[in-house]
Amino acid sequence: MITEGDVPTIVAVLDSLRPLIQMDGGDLEFVRYEDSRVFVRLQGACVGCPMSMYTVKMGIESALKEKIPSITEVISLD
């Protein structure tokens, strides 16, 4: 279960990934965590990009699960 104490770690991981996403004209916003799931919002060039799901699942989700194994999924909100 993700706890309130995990939020700084979640934000730190997302902040470490933001420069990579920004290099492609996009951005990333942490929205919330709920029931072991992390909700993010992709912005800029990432919106509508066919590769955005790959970015969320293979990039963001993998990085977060490495730091906090109890995360079950990362969901991108529109």
Gaussian input, Z-matrix of N, CA and C with variables (Angstrom, degrees):
# hf/3-21g

backbone

0 1
 N
 C     1     B1
 C     2     B2     1     A1
 N     3     B3     2     A2     1     D1
 C     4     B4     3     A3     2     D2
 C     5     B5     4     A4     3     D3
 N     6     B6     5     A5     4     D4
 C     7     B7     6     A6     5     D5
 C     8     B8     7     A7     6     D6
 N     9     B9     8     A8     7     D7
 C    10    B10     9     A9     8     D8
 C    11    B11    10    A10     9     D9
 N    12    B12    11    A11    10    D10
 C    13    B13    12    A12    11    D11
 C    14    B14    13    A13    12    D12
 N    15    B15    14    A14    13    D13
 C    16    B16    15    A15    14    D14
 C    17    B17    16    A16    15    D15
 N    18    B18    17    A17    16    D16
 C    19    B19    18    A18    17    D17
 C    20    B20    19    A19    18    D18
 N    21    B21    20    A20    19    D19
 C    22    B22    21    A21    20    D20
 C    23    B23    22    A22    21    D21
 N    24    B24    23    A23    22    D22
 C    25    B25    24    A24    23    D23
 C    26    B26    25    A25    24    D24
 N    27    B27    26    A26    25    D25
 C    28    B28    27    A27    26    D26
 C    29    B29    28    A28    27    D27
 N    30    B30    29    A29    28    D28
 C    31    B31    30    A30    29    D29
 C    32    B32    31    A31    30    D30
 N    33    B33    32    A32    31    D31
 C    34    B34    33    A33    32    D32
 C    35    B35    34    A34    33    D33
 N    36    B36    35    A35    34    D34
 C    37    B37    36    A36    35    D35
 C    38    B38    37    A37    36    D36
 N    39    B39    38    A38    37    D37
 C    40    B40    39    A39    38    D38
 C    41    B41    40    A40    39    D39
 N    42    B42    41    A41    40    D40
 C    43    B43    42    A42    41    D41
 C    44    B44    43    A43    42    D42
 N    45    B45    44    A44    43    D43
 C    46    B46    45    A45    44    D44
 C    47    B47    46    A46    45    D45
 N    48    B48    47    A47    46    D46
 C    49    B49    48    A48    47    D47
 C    50    B50    49    A49    48    D48
 N    51    B51    50    A50    49    D49
 C    52    B52    51    A51    50    D50
 C    53    B53    52    A52    51    D51
 N    54    B54    53    A53    52    D52
 C    55    B55    54    A54    53    D53
 C    56    B56    55    A55    54    D54
 N    57    B57    56    A56    55    D55
 C    58    B58    57    A57    56    D56
 C    59    B59    58    A58    57    D57
 N    60    B60    59    A59    58    D58
 C    61    B61    60    A60    59    D59
 C    62    B62    61    A61    60    D60
 N    63    B63    62    A62    61    D61
 C    64    B64    63    A63    62    D62
 C    65    B65    64    A64    63    D63
 N    66    B66    65    A65    64    D64
 C    67    B67    66    A66    65    D65
 C    68    B68    67    A67    66    D66
 N    69    B69    68    A68    67    D67
 C    70    B70    69    A69    68    D68
 C    71    B71    70    A70    69    D69
 N    72    B72    71    A71    70    D70
 C    73    B73    72    A72    71    D71
 C    74    B74    73    A73    72    D72
 N    75    B75    74    A74    73    D73
 C    76    B76    75    A75    74    D74
 C    77    B77    76    A76    75    D75
 N    78    B78    77    A77    76    D76
 C    79    B79    78    A78    77    D77
 C    80    B80    79    A79    78    D78
 N    81    B81    80    A80    79    D79
 C    82    B82    81    A81    80    D80
 C    83    B83    82    A82    81    D81
 N    84    B84    83    A83    82    D82
 C    85    B85    84    A84    83    D83
 C    86    B86    85    A85    84    D84
 N    87    B87    86    A86    85    D85
 C    88    B88    87    A87    86    D86
 C    89    B89    88    A88    87    D87
 N    90    B90    89    A89    88    D88
 C    91    B91    90    A90    89    D89
 C    92    B92    91    A91    90    D90
 N    93    B93    92    A92    91    D91
 C    94    B94    93    A93    92    D92
 C    95    B95    94    A94    93    D93
 N    96    B96    95    A95    94    D94
 C    97    B97    96    A96    95    D95
 C    98    B98    97    A97    96    D96
 N    99    B99    98    A98    97    D97
 C   100   B100    99    A99    98    D98
 C   101   B101   100   A100    99    D99
 N   102   B102   101   A101   100   D100
 C   103   B103   102   A102   101   D101
 C   104   B104   103   A103   102   D102
 N   105   B105   104   A104   103   D103
 C   106   B106   105   A105   104   D104
 C   107   B107   106   A106   105   D105
 N   108   B108   107   A107   106   D106
 C   109   B109   108   A108   107   D107
 C   110   B110   109   A109   108   D108
 N   111   B111   110   A110   109   D109
 C   112   B112   111   A111   110   D110
 C   113   B113   112   A112   111   D111
 N   114   B114   113   A113   112   D112
 C   115   B115   114   A114   113   D113
 C   116   B116   115   A115   114   D114
 N   117   B117   116   A116   115   D115
 C   118   B118   117   A117   116   D116
 C   119   B119   118   A118   117   D117
 N   120   B120   119   A119   118   D118
 C   121   B121   120   A120   119   D119
 C   122   B122   121   A121   120   D120
 N   123   B123   122   A122   121   D121
 C   124   B124   123   A123   122   D122
 C   125   B125   124   A124   123   D123
 N   126   B126   125   A125   124   D124
 C   127   B127   126   A126   125   D125
 C   128   B128   127   A127   126   D126
 N   129   B129   128   A128   127   D127
 C   130   B130   129   A129   128   D128
 C   131   B131   130   A130   129   D129
 N   132   B132   131   A131   130   D130
 C   133   B133   132   A132   131   D131
 C   134   B134   133   A133   132   D132
 N   135   B135   134   A134   133   D133
 C   136   B136   135   A135   134   D134
 C   137   B137   136   A136   135   D135
 N   138   B138   137   A137   136   D136
 C   139   B139   138   A138   137   D137
 C   140   B140   139   A139   138   D138
 N   141   B141   140   A140   139   D139
 C   142   B142   141   A141   140   D140
 C   143   B143   142   A142   141   D141
 N   144   B144   143   A143   142   D142
 C   145   B145   144   A144   143   D143
 C   146   B146   145   A145   144   D144
 N   147   B147   146   A146   145   D145
 C   148   B148   147   A147   146   D146
 C   149   B149   148   A148   147   D147
 N   150   B150   149   A149   148   D148
 C   151   B151   150   A150   149   D149
 C   152   B152   151   A151   150   D150
 N   153   B153   152   A152   151   D151
 C   154   B154   153   A153   152   D152
 C   155   B155   154   A154   153   D153
 N   156   B156   155   A155   154   D154
 C   157   B157   156   A156   155   D155
 C   158   B158   157   A157   156   D156
 N   159   B159   158   A158   157   D157
 C   160   B160   159   A159   158   D158
 C   161   B161   160   A160   159   D159
 N   162   B162   161   A161   160   D160
 C   163   B163   162   A162   161   D161
 C   164   B164   163   A163   162   D162
 N   165   B165   164   A164   163   D163
 C   166   B166   165   A165   164   D164
 C   167   B167   166   A166   165   D165
 N   168   B168   167   A167   166   D166
 C   169   B169   168   A168   167   D167
 C   170   B170   169   A169   168   D168
 N   171   B171   170   A170   169   D169
 C   172   B172   171   A171   170   D170
 C   173   B173   172   A172   171   D171
 N   174   B174   173   A173   172   D172
 C   175   B175   174   A174   173   D173
 C   176   B176   175   A175   174   D174
 N   177   B177   176   A176   175   D175
 C   178   B178   177   A177   176   D176
 C   179   B179   178   A178   177   D177
 N   180   B180   179   A179   178   D178
 C   181   B181   180   A180   179   D179
 C   182   B182   181   A181   180   D180
 N   183   B183   182   A182   181   D181
 C   184   B184   183   A183   182   D182
 C   185   B185   184   A184   183   D183
 N   186   B186   185   A185   184   D184
 C   187   B187   186   A186   185   D185
 C   188   B188   187   A187   186   D186
 N   189   B189   188   A188   187   D187
 C   190   B190   189   A189   188   D188
 C   191   B191   190   A190   189   D189
 N   192   B192   191   A191   190   D190
 C   193   B193   192   A192   191   D191
 C   194   B194   193   A193   192   D192
 N   195   B195   194   A194   193   D193
 C   196   B196   195   A195   194   D194
 C   197   B197   196   A196   195   D195
 N   198   B198   197   A197   196   D196
 C   199   B199   198   A198   197   D197
 C   200   B200   199   A199   198   D198
 N   201   B201   200   A200   199   D199
 C   202   B202   201   A201   200   D200
 C   203   B203   202   A202   201   D201
 N   204   B204   203   A203   202   D202
 C   205   B205   204   A204   203   D203
 C   206   B206   205   A205   204   D204
 N   207   B207   206   A206   205   D205
 C   208   B208   207   A207   206   D206
 C   209   B209   208   A208   207   D207
 N   210   B210   209   A209   208   D208
 C   211   B211   210   A210   209   D209
 C   212   B212   211   A211   210   D210
 N   213   B213   212   A212   211   D211
 C   214   B214   213   A213   212   D212
 C   215   B215   214   A214   213   D213
 N   216   B216   215   A215   214   D214
 C   217   B217   216   A216   215   D215
 C   218   B218   217   A217   216   D216
 N   219   B219   218   A218   217   D217
 C   220   B220   219   A219   218   D218
 C   221   B221   220   A220   219   D219
 N   222   B222   221   A221   220   D220
 C   223   B223   222   A222   221   D221
 C   224   B224   223   A223   222   D222
 N   225   B225   224   A224   223   D223
 C   226   B226   225   A225   224   D224
 C   227   B227   226   A226   225   D225
 N   228   B228   227   A227   226   D226
 C   229   B229   228   A228   227   D227
 C   230   B230   229   A229   228   D228
 N   231   B231   230   A230   229   D229
 C   232   B232   231   A231   230   D230
 C   233   B233   232   A232   231   D231

   B1=1.4546
   B2=1.5243
   B3=1.2932
   B4=1.4625
   B5=1.5187
   B6=1.3198
   B7=1.4609
   B8=1.5232
   B9=1.3143
   B10=1.4742
   B11=1.5285
   B12=1.3246
   B13=1.4608
   B14=1.5188
   B15=1.3260
   B16=1.4671
   B17=1.5283
   B18=1.3318
   B19=1.4665
   B20=1.5281
   B21=1.3417
   B22=1.4676
   B23=1.5307
   B24=1.3266
   B25=1.4691
   B26=1.5198
   B27=1.3215
   B28=1.4633
   B29=1.5217
   B30=1.3237
   B31=1.4677
   B32=1.5280
   B33=1.3231
   B34=1.4681
   B35=1.5269
   B36=1.3198
   B37=1.4705
   B38=1.5226
   B39=1.3293
   B40=1.4649
   B41=1.5185
   B42=1.3364
   B43=1.4702
   B44=1.5247
   B45=1.3282
   B46=1.4701
   B47=1.5281
   B48=1.3285
   B49=1.4644
   B50=1.5243
   B51=1.3151
   B52=1.4664
   B53=1.5273
   B54=1.3371
   B55=1.4716
   B56=1.5261
   B57=1.3233
   B58=1.4671
   B59=1.5277
   B60=1.3086
   B61=1.4596
   B62=1.5292
   B63=1.3158
   B64=1.4663
   B65=1.5292
   B66=1.3286
   B67=1.4659
   B68=1.5264
   B69=1.3244
   B70=1.4666
   B71=1.5260
   B72=1.3321
   B73=1.4565
   B74=1.5186
   B75=1.3183
   B76=1.4509
   B77=1.5139
   B78=1.2962
   B79=1.4566
   B80=1.5238
   B81=1.3219
   B82=1.4497
   B83=1.5152
   B84=1.3248
   B85=1.4601
   B86=1.5263
   B87=1.3289
   B88=1.4617
   B89=1.5206
   B90=1.3273
   B91=1.4602
   B92=1.5258
   B93=1.3532
   B94=1.4656
   B95=1.5232
   B96=1.3334
   B97=1.4521
   B98=1.5180
   B99=1.3146
   B100=1.4639
   B101=1.5196
   B102=1.3255
   B103=1.4656
   B104=1.5276
   B105=1.3098
   B106=1.4683
   B107=1.5246
   B108=1.3184
   B109=1.4609
   B110=1.5227
   B111=1.3273
   B112=1.4600
   B113=1.5276
   B114=1.3153
   B115=1.4597
   B116=1.5236
   B117=1.3154
   B118=1.4652
   B119=1.5275
   B120=1.3068
   B121=1.4593
   B122=1.5254
   B123=1.3237
   B124=1.4543
   B125=1.5226
   B126=1.3171
   B127=1.4568
   B128=1.5243
   B129=1.3107
   B130=1.4609
   B131=1.5136
   B132=1.3213
   B133=1.4607
   B134=1.5263
   B135=1.3261
   B136=1.4647
   B137=1.5257
   B138=1.3129
   B139=1.4630
   B140=1.5266
   B141=1.3108
   B142=1.4567
   B143=1.5173
   B144=1.3084
   B145=1.4674
   B146=1.5345
   B147=1.3306
   B148=1.4571
   B149=1.5284
   B150=1.3041
   B151=1.4654
   B152=1.5293
   B153=1.3271
   B154=1.4608
   B155=1.5301
   B156=1.3144
   B157=1.4653
   B158=1.5257
   B159=1.3128
   B160=1.4626
   B161=1.5299
   B162=1.3205
   B163=1.4611
   B164=1.5179
   B165=1.3234
   B166=1.4673
   B167=1.5231
   B168=1.3107
   B169=1.4703
   B170=1.5259
   B171=1.3155
   B172=1.4643
   B173=1.5286
   B174=1.3026
   B175=1.4564
   B176=1.5101
   B177=1.3242
   B178=1.4627
   B179=1.5232
   B180=1.3270
   B181=1.4645
   B182=1.5230
   B183=1.3106
   B184=1.4678
   B185=1.5257
   B186=1.3231
   B187=1.4664
   B188=1.5213
   B189=1.3300
   B190=1.4685
   B191=1.5299
   B192=1.3230
   B193=1.4629
   B194=1.5206
   B195=1.3157
   B196=1.4627
   B197=1.5309
   B198=1.3186
   B199=1.4731
   B200=1.5222
   B201=1.3412
   B202=1.4670
   B203=1.5327
   B204=1.3298
   B205=1.4624
   B206=1.5291
   B207=1.3208
   B208=1.4690
   B209=1.5315
   B210=1.3273
   B211=1.4659
   B212=1.5168
   B213=1.3164
   B214=1.4651
   B215=1.5231
   B216=1.3448
   B217=1.4579
   B218=1.5188
   B219=1.3239
   B220=1.4683
   B221=1.5183
   B222=1.3149
   B223=1.4523
   B224=1.5253
   B225=1.3111
   B226=1.4569
   B227=1.5217
   B228=1.3117
   B229=1.4625
   B230=1.5169
   B231=1.3126
   B232=1.4667
   B233=1.5065
   A1=108.57
   A2=116.00
   A3=121.71
   A4=107.47
   A5=116.18
   A6=120.40
   A7=109.64
   A8=114.58
   A9=120.72
   A10=110.49
   A11=116.20
   A12=120.85
   A13=113.96
   A14=117.00
   A15=121.04
   A16=112.92
   A17=117.46
   A18=120.70
   A19=112.09
   A20=120.27
   A21=118.38
   A22=113.01
   A23=117.18
   A24=120.17
   A25=110.12
   A26=117.37
   A27=121.09
   A28=110.13
   A29=116.07
   A30=120.82
   A31=110.78
   A32=117.39
   A33=120.49
   A34=111.30
   A35=117.24
   A36=120.36
   A37=109.77
   A38=117.07
   A39=120.10
   A40=111.24
   A41=117.03
   A42=120.10
   A43=111.70
   A44=117.31
   A45=119.60
   A46=111.27
   A47=117.28
   A48=121.78
   A49=113.08
   A50=116.89
   A51=121.10
   A52=113.62
   A53=120.71
   A54=118.99
   A55=113.15
   A56=116.98
   A57=120.09
   A58=110.64
   A59=116.19
   A60=120.79
   A61=110.14
   A62=116.25
   A63=120.79
   A64=111.83
   A65=117.18
   A66=120.23
   A67=111.47
   A68=116.16
   A69=120.62
   A70=111.92
   A71=117.05
   A72=120.72
   A73=114.98
   A74=117.26
   A75=121.04
   A76=111.75
   A77=115.25
   A78=121.63
   A79=107.92
   A80=115.57
   A81=122.57
   A82=108.85
   A83=116.49
   A84=121.78
   A85=109.56
   A86=117.06
   A87=122.05
   A88=107.40
   A89=117.26
   A90=121.48
   A91=110.35
   A92=116.27
   A93=119.73
   A94=109.58
   A95=114.83
   A96=121.18
   A97=107.40
   A98=115.76
   A99=120.60
   A100=108.65
   A101=116.96
   A102=121.66
   A103=112.54
   A104=117.09
   A105=123.64
   A106=113.71
   A107=116.87
   A108=121.63
   A109=109.33
   A110=115.26
   A111=121.61
   A112=107.19
   A113=115.40
   A114=121.55
   A115=109.17
   A116=115.53
   A117=121.51
   A118=108.61
   A119=115.14
   A120=121.14
   A121=107.94
   A122=116.10
   A123=120.40
   A124=108.05
   A125=115.57
   A126=120.53
   A127=110.27
   A128=115.23
   A129=121.34
   A130=112.03
   A131=115.78
   A132=121.65
   A133=112.88
   A134=117.65
   A135=120.53
   A136=112.45
   A137=116.84
   A138=120.71
   A139=108.41
   A140=115.55
   A141=120.97
   A142=115.16
   A143=117.83
   A144=120.96
   A145=109.33
   A146=117.69
   A147=120.33
   A148=113.37
   A149=117.94
   A150=121.83
   A151=112.42
   A152=118.00
   A153=119.69
   A154=112.24
   A155=118.91
   A156=120.27
   A157=110.42
   A158=116.84
   A159=120.90
   A160=109.66
   A161=117.12
   A162=121.92
   A163=110.32
   A164=116.93
   A165=120.72
   A166=110.99
   A167=117.73
   A168=121.03
   A169=113.33
   A170=116.86
   A171=119.78
   A172=112.62
   A173=117.27
   A174=120.22
   A175=112.50
   A176=116.23
   A177=121.41
   A178=111.28
   A179=116.93
   A180=120.25
   A181=111.45
   A182=117.47
   A183=120.48
   A184=111.77
   A185=116.39
   A186=120.25
   A187=111.37
   A188=116.71
   A189=119.58
   A190=111.69
   A191=117.55
   A192=120.73
   A193=111.88
   A194=116.67
   A195=120.18
   A196=110.56
   A197=116.60
   A198=121.24
   A199=112.77
   A200=116.40
   A201=121.39
   A202=107.64
   A203=117.21
   A204=120.90
   A205=114.88
   A206=118.10
   A207=119.96
   A208=113.01
   A209=117.64
   A210=119.87
   A211=108.08
   A212=115.97
   A213=119.88
   A214=112.66
   A215=116.01
   A216=117.19
   A217=109.89
   A218=115.14
   A219=122.09
   A220=106.63
   A221=115.53
   A222=121.75
   A223=108.86
   A224=115.49
   A225=121.04
   A226=109.46
   A227=115.81
   A228=121.64
   A229=109.05
   A230=116.41
   A231=120.88
   A232=110.40
   D1=134.12
   D2=176.67
   D3=-77.47
   D4=136.59
   D5=179.29
   D6=-113.79
   D7=168.63
   D8=177.04
   D9=-55.64
   D10=-33.29
   D11=179.66
   D12=-67.70
   D13=-17.42
   D14=178.91
   D15=-81.51
   D16=-15.84
   D17=-176.64
   D18=-57.25
   D19=-45.52
   D20=178.13
   D21=-60.19
   D22=-35.31
   D23=177.48
   D24=-68.39
   D25=-43.00
   D26=177.62
   D27=-58.37
   D28=-48.88
   D29=-179.07
   D30=-62.89
   D31=-40.12
   D32=179.64
   D33=-63.75
   D34=-42.47
   D35=178.37
   D36=-64.04
   D37=-46.40
   D38=179.26
   D39=-61.75
   D40=-40.90
   D41=177.94
   D42=-63.49
   D43=-32.53
   D44=178.87
   D45=-70.98
   D46=-24.87
   D47=-179.97
   D48=-89.20
   D49=-22.46
   D50=-175.59
   D51=-54.86
   D52=-43.87
   D53=-179.99
   D54=-58.20
   D55=-36.69
   D56=178.82
   D57=-65.86
   D58=-41.44
   D59=179.50
   D60=-70.14
   D61=-39.02
   D62=179.92
   D63=-66.08
   D64=-28.62
   D65=177.96
   D66=-61.95
   D67=-26.05
   D68=179.17
   D69=-98.54
   D70=12.24
   D71=176.26
   D72=88.14
   D73=10.06
   D74=-179.42
   D75=-110.24
   D76=-171.83
   D77=175.16
   D78=-158.07
   D79=173.75
   D80=-172.68
   D81=-140.92
   D82=135.22
   D83=178.89
   D84=-128.40
   D85=130.52
   D86=172.31
   D87=-77.51
   D88=127.15
   D89=-179.25
   D90=-100.71
   D91=-56.43
   D92=179.99
   D93=-171.49
   D94=171.91
   D95=169.11
   D96=-123.01
   D97=147.63
   D98=-177.19
   D99=-162.30
   D100=127.27
   D101=176.18
   D102=51.08
   D103=49.97
   D104=178.17
   D105=65.63
   D106=15.43
   D107=176.69
   D108=-117.00
   D109=144.07
   D110=177.85
   D111=-109.91
   D112=131.70
   D113=179.77
   D114=-108.46
   D115=128.28
   D116=-179.95
   D117=-127.79
   D118=166.73
   D119=174.91
   D120=-130.41
   D121=120.93
   D122=174.12
   D123=-83.65
   D124=145.72
   D125=-176.35
   D126=-132.48
   D127=172.25
   D128=176.23
   D129=65.21
   D130=-135.78
   D131=-176.36
   D132=-64.62
   D133=-16.11
   D134=179.62
   D135=-72.94
   D136=-24.63
   D137=-178.65
   D138=-66.40
   D139=120.07
   D140=178.89
   D141=81.23
   D142=-3.05
   D143=179.56
   D144=-71.32
   D145=133.57
   D146=179.43
   D147=-62.04
   D148=-23.15
   D149=-179.00
   D150=-87.73
   D151=-3.20
   D152=-175.11
   D153=-63.36
   D154=-36.41
   D155=178.65
   D156=-65.91
   D157=-37.32
   D158=175.41
   D159=-62.58
   D160=-43.08
   D161=178.43
   D162=-59.68
   D163=-44.13
   D164=-178.07
   D165=-68.20
   D166=-50.13
   D167=-172.91
   D168=-78.27
   D169=-47.47
   D170=-174.96
   D171=-86.19
   D172=-26.56
   D173=-178.36
   D174=-98.24
   D175=-67.95
   D176=-173.90
   D177=-67.10
   D178=-50.49
   D179=-177.79
   D180=-62.17
   D181=-43.57
   D182=179.49
   D183=-61.99
   D184=-43.91
   D185=-179.57
   D186=-64.58
   D187=-41.30
   D188=179.94
   D189=-68.72
   D190=-42.09
   D191=179.39
   D192=-64.02
   D193=-30.12
   D194=178.00
   D195=-64.91
   D196=-38.88
   D197=-179.37
   D198=-84.89
   D199=-36.04
   D200=-177.85
   D201=-131.98
   D202=88.70
   D203=-174.71
   D204=-59.49
   D205=-20.71
   D206=-178.76
   D207=-75.13
   D208=-9.18
   D209=175.03
   D210=-68.39
   D211=127.90
   D212=-178.69
   D213=-95.05
   D214=-27.04
   D215=-175.62
   D216=-167.26
   D217=153.13
   D218=171.52
   D219=-114.40
   D220=130.16
   D221=-177.43
   D222=-118.05
   D223=129.56
   D224=177.24
   D225=-93.87
   D226=125.12
   D227=178.35
   D228=-93.04
   D229=148.25
   D230=177.43
   D231=-80.84

